């Protein structure tokens, strides 16, 4: 088992950080600094690359169980990784304070989901001044009304006393035209929002190439 200190000097992420700064480190090198050591037959760099590959595909659904499926990662290191990710998320949420003024602002917030191969349905939660409080994944998979239930969409909004929400989902096919199911879900959420006193401002359908606003299309 090799620690960071035992790696060849060109492969030492910690030494690279100290000499060149943290911005020069690749993702797997940052992970190597975080976990520190590998295991017998798998050094820290190889283990870190496996972890980054997992994050690239399952970041939104990452769990302790999934991390423990990686050979060489024990409960202590897995807990350390999850804690680091959660701390970063919380800190960024507190500092972000983004104001949503247009559908283009919403699209810019959705960058992490541009190239997803499954459909992600998301809700963006806003305060009375249209500052973004949080963005949450509501469901993953082909959209239908059983997956996108108003209860799941509005639960956080009720808890945090949000003034309004915006929903969005990607079309991995690259086709931006809303389906009949998209329109039906939008209308259902709009009516639910009226009952709760939480306005549905828009429903954005997006791909890596662009987006469609159902409000601008006249659906809302």
C-alpha positions as CSV (number, residue, x, y, z in Angstrom):
1,X,0.0,0.0,0.0
2,X,1.4,3.4,-1.0
3,X,0.7,6.6,0.8
4,X,1.0,10.0,-0.9
5,X,4.4,10.4,0.6
6,X,5.6,7.1,-0.9
7,X,4.5,8.0,-4.5
8,X,7.1,9.2,-7.1
9,X,7.6,12.9,-6.7
10,X,5.8,13.6,-10.0
11,X,2.7,11.8,-8.7
12,X,2.5,13.5,-5.2
13,X,-0.7,15.5,-5.2
14,X,0.1,17.0,-1.8
15,X,3.5,18.2,-2.9
16,X,2.0,19.6,-6.1
17,X,-0.5,21.5,-4.0
18,X,2.2,23.1,-1.9
19,X,4.4,24.0,-4.8
20,X,1.8,25.1,-7.5
21,X,-1.4,25.8,-5.6
22,X,-4.6,23.9,-5.3
23,X,-6.0,25.1,-8.7
24,X,-3.3,23.0,-10.5
25,X,-4.6,19.7,-9.1
26,X,-6.8,17.5,-11.1
27,X,-10.0,16.0,-9.6
28,X,-8.4,12.7,-8.7
29,X,-5.4,14.5,-7.2
30,X,-7.7,16.5,-4.9
31,X,-9.4,13.2,-3.9
32,X,-5.9,11.6,-3.2
33,X,-5.1,14.5,-0.8
34,X,-8.4,13.9,0.9
35,X,-8.1,10.2,1.4
36,X,-4.3,10.0,2.0
37,X,-3.7,6.3,1.4
38,X,-4.6,3.4,-0.8
39,X,-4.6,-0.3,0.1
40,X,-2.5,-3.4,-0.8
41,X,-2.5,-3.8,-4.6
42,X,-4.2,-0.4,-5.2
43,X,-2.3,2.8,-4.5
44,X,-3.9,6.1,-3.6
45,X,-4.0,7.4,-7.1
46,X,-5.8,4.4,-8.6
47,X,-8.3,4.4,-5.7
48,X,-8.9,8.2,-6.2
49,X,-9.5,7.7,-9.9
50,X,-12.1,5.1,-9.2
51,X,-13.8,7.4,-6.7
52,X,-13.9,10.3,-9.2
53,X,-15.4,7.9,-11.8
54,X,-18.2,7.1,-9.3
55,X,-18.8,10.8,-8.6
56,X,-19.0,11.6,-12.3
57,X,-21.9,9.2,-12.8
58,X,-23.7,9.1,-9.4
59,X,-23.0,12.4,-7.6
60,X,-26.6,13.2,-7.0
61,X,-27.4,9.7,-5.6
62,X,-24.1,9.1,-3.8
63,X,-24.4,7.2,-0.6
64,X,-22.2,5.4,2.0
65,X,-23.3,2.1,0.6
66,X,-22.1,3.0,-2.9
67,X,-18.8,4.2,-1.7
68,X,-18.2,1.0,0.3
69,X,-18.6,-1.0,-2.9
70,X,-15.3,0.3,-4.0
71,X,-12.5,-2.1,-3.0
72,X,-10.1,-0.4,-0.6
73,X,-12.4,2.2,0.8
74,X,-13.4,1.6,4.4
75,X,-16.2,3.2,6.4
76,X,-13.9,5.9,7.9
77,X,-12.7,7.1,4.5
78,X,-16.1,6.8,2.9
79,X,-17.6,8.9,5.7
80,X,-14.8,11.4,5.3
81,X,-15.7,11.8,1.6
82,X,-19.4,12.1,2.2
83,X,-18.8,14.7,4.9
84,X,-16.5,16.8,2.7
85,X,-19.1,16.8,-0.1
86,X,-21.9,17.7,2.2
87,X,-20.0,20.5,3.9
88,X,-19.1,22.0,0.5
89,X,-22.7,21.9,-0.6
90,X,-23.9,23.6,2.6
91,X,-21.2,26.3,2.4
92,X,-21.9,27.1,-1.3
93,X,-25.6,27.3,-0.7
94,X,-25.1,29.9,2.1
95,X,-22.7,32.0,-0.1
96,X,-24.4,31.8,-3.4
97,X,-27.5,34.0,-3.0
98,X,-28.2,33.9,-6.8
99,X,-31.1,36.0,-8.0
100,X,-33.3,34.4,-10.7
101,X,-34.6,37.1,-13.0
102,X,-35.1,35.2,-16.3
103,X,-35.4,31.8,-17.8
104,X,-31.8,32.2,-19.0
105,X,-30.8,32.5,-15.3
106,X,-32.5,29.2,-14.6
107,X,-30.7,27.5,-17.5
108,X,-27.4,28.7,-16.2
109,X,-28.1,27.1,-12.9
110,X,-28.8,23.8,-14.6
111,X,-25.3,23.3,-16.0
112,X,-24.5,20.2,-13.9
113,X,-27.4,18.4,-15.6
114,X,-26.8,19.4,-19.3
115,X,-25.3,16.1,-20.3
116,X,-27.2,13.6,-18.2
117,X,-28.2,10.4,-20.0
118,X,-31.4,10.0,-17.9
119,X,-34.2,12.5,-17.3
120,X,-33.7,14.6,-14.2
121,X,-36.6,16.5,-12.8
122,X,-35.5,19.3,-10.6
123,X,-37.2,22.0,-8.5
124,X,-35.6,25.4,-7.8
125,X,-36.9,27.1,-4.6
126,X,-37.1,30.9,-4.4
127,X,-37.7,33.5,-1.6
128,X,-39.9,36.5,-2.0
129,X,-37.1,38.5,-3.7
130,X,-36.5,35.6,-6.2
131,X,-33.2,34.6,-4.6
132,X,-32.4,30.9,-5.1
133,X,-32.6,29.1,-1.8
134,X,-31.9,25.6,-3.1
135,X,-32.1,23.2,-6.1
136,X,-33.3,19.7,-5.5
137,X,-33.5,16.6,-7.7
138,X,-37.1,15.3,-7.4
139,X,-36.8,12.3,-9.6
140,X,-34.6,10.5,-12.1
141,X,-36.1,8.5,-15.0
142,X,-38.7,8.9,-17.6
143,X,-41.2,11.5,-16.5
144,X,-44.7,10.5,-15.4
145,X,-47.2,11.8,-12.9
146,X,-46.4,9.1,-10.4
147,X,-42.7,10.1,-10.3
148,X,-43.4,13.8,-10.2
149,X,-45.9,14.1,-7.4
150,X,-46.8,17.6,-6.1
151,X,-46.1,16.4,-2.5
152,X,-42.5,15.7,-3.4
153,X,-42.1,19.0,-5.3
154,X,-43.7,21.3,-2.7
155,X,-42.5,19.6,0.5
156,X,-39.3,21.6,0.8
157,X,-41.1,24.8,-0.3
158,X,-43.6,24.5,2.5
159,X,-40.9,23.7,5.1
160,X,-38.8,26.7,4.1
161,X,-41.7,29.0,3.5
162,X,-40.7,29.6,-0.1
163,X,-42.6,32.2,-2.1
164,X,-42.3,30.4,-5.5
165,X,-40.7,27.5,-7.3
166,X,-39.5,26.8,-10.8
167,X,-39.3,23.2,-12.1
168,X,-37.1,21.9,-14.9
169,X,-36.1,18.7,-16.6
170,X,-33.7,17.7,-19.3
171,X,-34.4,15.9,-22.5
172,X,-31.5,13.5,-23.2
173,X,-32.9,13.0,-26.7
174,X,-31.9,16.6,-27.5
175,X,-35.5,17.4,-28.6
176,X,-36.8,20.4,-26.8
177,X,-40.5,20.1,-27.7
178,X,-42.6,19.5,-24.6
179,X,-44.6,16.3,-24.6
180,X,-48.2,16.0,-23.5
181,X,-47.0,14.5,-20.2
182,X,-44.7,17.5,-19.7
183,X,-47.7,19.8,-20.1
184,X,-50.0,17.7,-17.9
185,X,-47.4,17.7,-15.1
186,X,-47.0,21.4,-15.4
187,X,-50.7,22.1,-15.1
188,X,-51.0,19.8,-12.1
189,X,-48.1,21.5,-10.3
190,X,-49.6,24.9,-11.2
191,X,-52.9,24.0,-9.6
192,X,-51.2,22.5,-6.5
193,X,-49.2,25.7,-6.1
194,X,-52.3,27.8,-6.1
195,X,-53.8,25.8,-3.3
196,X,-50.6,26.0,-1.2
197,X,-50.0,29.7,-2.0
198,X,-46.6,28.9,-3.6
199,X,-46.5,30.1,-7.3
200,X,-45.1,27.9,-10.0
201,X,-43.2,30.5,-12.0
202,X,-41.9,28.4,-14.9
203,X,-41.1,24.9,-16.2
204,X,-37.9,24.7,-18.2
205,X,-37.1,21.9,-20.6
206,X,-33.4,21.8,-21.4
207,X,-30.5,20.1,-23.2
208,X,-26.9,21.0,-23.5
209,X,-27.8,23.0,-26.6
210,X,-30.6,25.2,-25.2
211,X,-33.9,25.3,-23.4
212,X,-37.6,26.0,-23.7
213,X,-39.7,28.0,-21.2
214,X,-43.2,26.7,-20.9
215,X,-44.2,30.1,-19.4
216,X,-42.9,31.8,-22.6
217,X,-44.6,29.1,-24.6
218,X,-47.9,30.0,-23.0
219,X,-48.4,26.8,-21.0
220,X,-48.3,28.7,-17.7
